[in-house]
Amino acid sequence: MLRTAIRKVVRALDAKDGAAAEAAYREMAPLLDRYSNRGLIHKNKAARHKSRLAARIRALAGEAKAG
């Protein structure tokens, strides 16, 4: 479930679909938090995924504004 949620964000980013990427990110972030709170994944791993994907979404939004 977690890997699928992350994959949805990555696929939307690869397709350069900012709106879909943001929507998928909003679904993925609480899932990562829930899994890290339960101890299924390390909290730093959850933070790393969220940070990297958020940065890619911001870059895509900046790219859209510049272009």
C-alpha angles and dihedrals in degrees: 000000000000095000090049092053092050091046091054090057093046093049092050090050092049089051088050090237103146097180093052091045092053092047092049090046091054088055094044101048098065090044091055090048092050093050093048093048090053091050096245091124130015115266091235091055090053091048091048093053093047093047096048095046093045089052091052091049091050090049091050091050091049090048090053092051093048094046 
